[in-house]
Amino acid sequence: MADIRLTDGHLEVALTRREKIAGLLGDLRVPVTAIGHVDVVDNAFDAVRGLRAPGLAIPGLTRVGTWRGRGRRTFVVARAGQPALVVDLEGQRYDRLVLSTTDAASLRDRLRAAVR
């Protein structure tokens, strides 16, 4: 599972080696100033929309990669049935992040406080 951190004015997402290979992604670092809306969903798959390009999707298990649709690009590291942090971004390569994590609510609260 990706390691998600809030450090020195940035949101950092460090992927495992398998996630990098499966999703054809690299680690991600975005400034807190680029963060718009932040929310939590109970099931990460509920927040993933569009077509995978590129990435990996194993039905009922995992989705890792870039999902595109309606002019949006979403960075996805999602596990079925797990909560996810959903972050809307402005002026970045990705428009949205969907990140499965067991402490999604805590991260949401910390990000909301940092954005204010």
ChimeraX attribute file (.defattr): number of C-alpha atoms within 10 A of each C-alpha:
attribute: neighborCount
match mode: 1-to-1
recipient: residues
	/A:1	15
	/A:2	18
	/A:3	13
	/A:4	20
	/A:5	14
	/A:6	17
	/A:7	11
	/A:8	9
	/A:9	13
	/A:10	18
	/A:11	18
	/A:12	19
	/A:13	19
	/A:14	16
	/A:15	19
	/A:16	14
	/A:17	12
	/A:18	11
	/A:19	21
	/A:20	18
	/A:21	15
	/A:22	16
	/A:23	22
	/A:24	15
	/A:25	19
	/A:26	15
	/A:27	14
	/A:28	14
	/A:29	15
	/A:30	17
	/A:31	16
	/A:32	20
	/A:33	15
	/A:34	17
	/A:35	22
	/A:36	15
	/A:37	15
	/A:38	18
	/A:39	17
	/A:40	23
	/A:41	19
	/A:42	16
	/A:43	17
	/A:44	25
	/A:45	23
	/A:46	14
	/A:47	19
	/A:48	22
	/A:49	15
	/A:50	14
	/A:51	14
	/A:52	20
	/A:53	14
	/A:54	15
	/A:55	21
	/A:56	19
	/A:57	16
	/A:58	10
	/A:59	8
	/A:60	10
	/A:61	11
	/A:62	17
	/A:63	26
	/A:64	26
	/A:65	24
	/A:66	23
	/A:67	21
	/A:68	19
	/A:69	12
	/A:70	8
	/A:71	7
	/A:72	13
	/A:73	21
	/A:74	26
	/A:75	24
	/A:76	29
	/A:77	29
	/A:78	29
	/A:79	22
	/A:80	18
	/A:81	16
	/A:82	16
	/A:83	23
	/A:84	31
	/A:85	26
	/A:86	24
	/A:87	21
	/A:88	17
	/A:89	21
	/A:90	13
	/A:91	9
	/A:92	13
	/A:93	12
	/A:94	18
	/A:95	19
	/A:96	24
	/A:97	23
	/A:98	26
	/A:99	28
	/A:100	30
	/A:101	21
	/A:102	13
	/A:103	13
	/A:104	21
	/A:105	17
	/A:106	11
	/A:107	20
	/A:108	19
	/A:109	13
	/A:110	12
	/A:111	23
	/A:112	15
	/A:113	9
	/A:114	14
	/A:115	15
	/A:116	7
